[in-house]
Amino acid sequence: MAARCRAAIGVILYFIGAVGSHLRVRDPATNAAIPLVLAIAALTLRLATT
């Protein structure tokens, strides 16, 4: 269980970096924001069911 949560947190951090990179070059960050929201939702659901 803990490994899955760590993996989910790693994915969230990855997508936060992706959104930041898109914003840095003034590119719309919607392409990276969608998976970020999904990763946060998956982690939230995982933590709520354990």
N, CA, C and O atoms as CSV, one atom per row, in Angstrom:
chain,resi,resn,atom,element,x,y,z
A,1,MET,N,N,0.817,-1.192,0.000
A,1,MET,CA,C,0.000,0.000,0.000
A,1,MET,C,C,0.861,1.255,0.000
A,1,MET,O,O,0.606,2.175,-0.778
A,2,ALA,N,N,1.858,1.309,0.844
A,2,ALA,CA,C,2.693,2.495,0.951
A,2,ALA,C,C,3.447,2.768,-0.348
A,2,ALA,O,O,3.653,3.923,-0.722
A,3,ALA,N,N,3.852,1.709,-1.027
A,3,ALA,CA,C,4.578,1.893,-2.287
A,3,ALA,C,C,3.689,2.531,-3.336
A,3,ALA,O,O,4.149,3.363,-4.118
A,4,ARG,N,N,2.422,2.151,-3.361
A,4,ARG,CA,C,1.504,2.748,-4.335
A,4,ARG,C,C,1.271,4.222,-4.047
A,4,ARG,O,O,1.172,5.030,-4.970
A,5,CYS,N,N,1.183,4.572,-2.774
A,5,CYS,CA,C,1.004,5.983,-2.421
A,5,CYS,C,C,2.239,6.796,-2.781
A,5,CYS,O,O,2.131,7.924,-3.262
A,6,ARG,N,N,3.423,6.211,-2.543
A,6,ARG,CA,C,4.654,6.917,-2.924
A,6,ARG,C,C,4.730,7.094,-4.426
A,6,ARG,O,O,5.177,8.133,-4.912
A,7,ALA,N,N,4.296,6.083,-5.165
A,7,ALA,CA,C,4.301,6.189,-6.619
A,7,ALA,C,C,3.322,7.265,-7.081
A,7,ALA,O,O,3.625,8.030,-7.997
A,8,ALA,N,N,2.157,7.325,-6.453
A,8,ALA,CA,C,1.172,8.345,-6.816
A,8,ALA,C,C,1.699,9.742,-6.506
A,8,ALA,O,O,1.493,10.676,-7.280
A,9,ILE,N,N,2.372,9.879,-5.383
A,9,ILE,CA,C,2.957,11.181,-5.038
A,9,ILE,C,C,4.040,11.556,-6.043
A,9,ILE,O,O,4.160,12.722,-6.420
A,10,GLY,N,N,4.827,10.577,-6.480
A,10,GLY,CA,C,5.845,10.835,-7.500
A,10,GLY,C,C,5.238,11.290,-8.814
A,10,GLY,O,O,5.771,12.187,-9.467
A,11,VAL,N,N,4.132,10.681,-9.208
A,11,VAL,CA,C,3.450,11.081,-10.446
A,11,VAL,C,C,2.912,12.497,-10.311
A,11,VAL,O,O,3.002,13.289,-11.248
A,12,ILE,N,N,2.360,12.814,-9.164
A,12,ILE,CA,C,1.846,14.167,-8.940
A,12,ILE,C,C,2.976,15.186,-9.028
A,12,ILE,O,O,2.821,16.232,-9.657
A,13,LEU,N,N,4.107,14.887,-8.403
A,13,LEU,CA,C,5.247,15.810,-8.479
A,13,LEU,C,C,5.752,15.965,-9.906
A,13,LEU,O,O,6.155,17.052,-10.318
A,14,TYR,N,N,5.726,14.871,-10.655
A,14,TYR,CA,C,6.139,14.926,-12.060
A,14,TYR,C,C,5.244,15.886,-12.838
A,14,TYR,O,O,5.735,16.732,-13.586
A,15,PHE,N,N,3.939,15.753,-12.661
A,15,PHE,CA,C,3.019,16.605,-13.415
A,15,PHE,C,C,3.031,18.046,-12.925
A,15,PHE,O,O,2.759,18.959,-13.705
A,16,ILE,N,N,3.339,18.270,-11.661
A,16,ILE,CA,C,3.522,19.651,-11.197
A,16,ILE,C,C,4.708,20.273,-11.931
A,16,ILE,O,O,4.655,21.431,-12.347
A,17,GLY,N,N,5.771,19.498,-12.084
A,17,GLY,CA,C,6.921,19.983,-12.860
A,17,GLY,C,C,6.566,20.223,-14.319
A,17,GLY,O,O,7.041,21.179,-14.931
A,18,ALA,N,N,5.734,19.358,-14.873
A,18,ALA,CA,C,5.323,19.534,-16.270
A,18,ALA,C,C,4.501,20.804,-16.443
A,18,ALA,O,O,4.702,21.551,-17.400
A,19,VAL,N,N,3.574,21.049,-15.519
A,19,VAL,CA,C,2.777,22.282,-15.589
A,19,VAL,C,C,3.692,23.492,-15.452
A,19,VAL,O,O,3.543,24.475,-16.177
A,20,GLY,N,N,4.640,23.419,-14.519
A,20,GLY,CA,C,5.591,24.524,-14.354
A,20,GLY,C,C,6.418,24.775,-15.605
A,20,GLY,O,O,6.687,25.923,-15.959
A,21,SER,N,N,6.821,23.706,-16.271
A,21,SER,CA,C,7.589,23.862,-17.514
A,21,SER,C,C,6.751,24.501,-18.610
A,21,SER,O,O,7.239,25.349,-19.357
A,22,HIS,N,N,5.500,24.098,-18.706
A,22,HIS,CA,C,4.615,24.706,-19.700
A,22,HIS,C,C,4.412,26.188,-19.405
A,22,HIS,O,O,4.415,27.011,-20.320
A,23,LEU,N,N,4.238,26.524,-18.149
A,23,LEU,CA,C,4.044,27.933,-17.787
A,23,LEU,C,C,5.310,28.742,-18.020
A,23,LEU,O,O,5.240,29.914,-18.389
A,24,ARG,N,N,6.468,28.124,-17.806
A,24,ARG,CA,C,7.737,28.831,-17.980
A,24,ARG,C,C,7.941,29.276,-19.423
A,24,ARG,O,O,8.496,30.348,-19.665
A,25,VAL,N,N,7.501,28.472,-20.377
A,25,VAL,CA,C,7.659,28.834,-21.786
A,25,VAL,C,C,6.396,29.482,-22.355
A,25,VAL,O,O,6.251,29.651,-23.565
A,26,ARG,N,N,5.482,29.842,-21.438
A,26,ARG,CA,C,4.223,30.512,-21.801
A,26,ARG,C,C,3.375,29.697,-22.772
A,26,ARG,O,O,2.753,30.230,-23.691
A,27,ASP,N,N,3.372,28.391,-22.538
A,27,ASP,CA,C,2.532,27.474,-23.316
A,27,ASP,C,C,1.341,27.109,-22.434
A,27,ASP,O,O,1.514,26.886,-21.236
A,28,PRO,N,N,0.148,27.046,-22.996
A,28,PRO,CA,C,-0.994,26.672,-22.152
A,28,PRO,C,C,-0.750,25.330,-21.462
A,28,PRO,O,O,-0.369,24.350,-22.103
A,29,ALA,N,N,-0.971,25.301,-20.169
A,29,ALA,CA,C,-0.642,24.116,-19.375
A,29,ALA,C,C,-1.793,23.121,-19.299
A,29,ALA,O,O,-1.759,22.220,-18.460
A,30,THR,N,N,-2.791,23.251,-20.133
A,30,THR,CA,C,-3.942,22.359,-20.016
A,30,THR,C,C,-3.572,20.918,-20.331
A,30,THR,O,O,-4.165,20.000,-19.764
A,31,ASN,N,N,-2.607,20.694,-21.221
A,31,ASN,CA,C,-2.224,19.331,-21.564
A,31,ASN,C,C,-1.620,18.599,-20.372
A,31,ASN,O,O,-1.826,17.393,-20.229
A,32,ALA,N,N,-0.895,19.282,-19.529
A,32,ALA,CA,C,-0.284,18.650,-18.364
A,32,ALA,C,C,-1.191,18.724,-17.139
A,32,ALA,O,O,-1.039,17.932,-16.210
A,33,ALA,N,N,-2.123,19.659,-17.129
A,33,ALA,CA,C,-2.989,19.822,-15.962
A,33,ALA,C,C,-4.009,18.697,-15.844
A,33,ALA,O,O,-4.375,18.318,-14.731
A,34,ILE,N,N,-4.469,18.163,-16.946
A,34,ILE,CA,C,-5.477,17.099,-16.909
A,34,ILE,C,C,-4.931,15.848,-16.227
A,34,ILE,O,O,-5.585,15.342,-15.315
A,35,PRO,N,N,-3.764,15.317,-16.617
A,35,PRO,CA,C,-3.230,14.163,-15.888
A,35,PRO,C,C,-2.890,14.490,-14.432
A,35,PRO,O,O,-2.967,13.613,-13.571
A,36,LEU,N,N,-2.514,15.740,-14.146
A,36,LEU,CA,C,-2.236,16.132,-12.766
A,36,LEU,C,C,-3.483,15.993,-11.918
A,36,LEU,O,O,-3.430,15.453,-10.813
A,37,VAL,N,N,-4.608,16.478,-12.430
A,37,VAL,CA,C,-5.870,16.375,-11.692
A,37,VAL,C,C,-6.253,14.907,-11.503
A,37,VAL,O,O,-6.719,14.525,-10.429
A,38,LEU,N,N,-6.065,14.094,-12.520
A,38,LEU,CA,C,-6.386,12.670,-12.407
A,38,LEU,C,C,-5.484,11.978,-11.383
A,38,LEU,O,O,-5.951,11.127,-10.626
A,39,ALA,N,N,-4.210,12.330,-11.353
A,39,ALA,CA,C,-3.285,11.725,-10.389
A,39,ALA,C,C,-3.649,12.118,-8.961
A,39,ALA,O,O,-3.581,11.294,-8.049
A,40,ILE,N,N,-4.033,13.370,-8.771
A,40,ILE,CA,C,-4.451,13.819,-7.435
A,40,ILE,C,C,-5.722,13.090,-7.019
A,40,ILE,O,O,-5.851,12.673,-5.867
A,41,ALA,N,N,-6.658,12.935,-7.945
A,41,ALA,CA,C,-7.891,12.210,-7.634
A,41,ALA,C,C,-7.608,10.760,-7.276
A,41,ALA,O,O,-8.207,10.226,-6.342
A,42,ALA,N,N,-6.705,10.118,-8.003
A,42,ALA,CA,C,-6.370,8.722,-7.721
A,42,ALA,C,C,-5.731,8.587,-6.329
A,42,ALA,O,O,-6.058,7.663,-5.585
A,43,LEU,N,N,-4.835,9.493,-5.987
A,43,LEU,CA,C,-4.204,9.441,-4.661
A,43,LEU,C,C,-5.233,9.693,-3.576
A,43,LEU,O,O,-5.227,9.014,-2.549
A,44,THR,N,N,-6.112,10.650,-3.787
A,44,THR,CA,C,-7.145,10.958,-2.806
A,44,THR,C,C,-8.053,9.755,-2.574
A,44,THR,O,O,-8.355,9.404,-1.433
A,45,LEU,N,N,-8.480,9.135,-3.653
A,45,LEU,CA,C,-9.324,7.951,-3.506
A,45,LEU,C,C,-8.583,6.813,-2.831
A,45,LEU,O,O,-9.167,6.090,-2.024
A,46,ARG,N,N,-7.313,6.642,-3.143
A,46,ARG,CA,C,-6.518,5.575,-2.540
A,46,ARG,C,C,-6.395,5.799,-1.038
A,46,ARG,O,O,-6.528,4.856,-0.257
A,47,LEU,N,N,-6.142,7.040,-0.628
A,47,LEU,CA,C,-6.003,7.332,0.789
A,47,LEU,C,C,-7.346,7.228,1.519
A,47,LEU,O,O,-7.388,6.875,2.698
A,48,ALA,N,N,-8.426,7.533,0.826
A,48,ALA,CA,C,-9.744,7.474,1.448
A,48,ALA,C,C,-10.222,6.040,1.648
A,48,ALA,O,O,-11.028,5.779,2.541
A,49,THR,N,N,-9.742,5.118,0.840
A,49,THR,CA,C,-10.227,3.737,0.942
A,49,THR,C,C,-9.327,2.850,1.783
A,49,THR,O,O,-9.611,1.663,1.944
A,50,THR,N,N,-8.257,3.395,2.318
A,50,THR,CA,C,-7.384,2.565,3.151
A,50,THR,C,C,-7.477,2.951,4.600
A,50,THR,O,O,-6.807,2.354,5.443
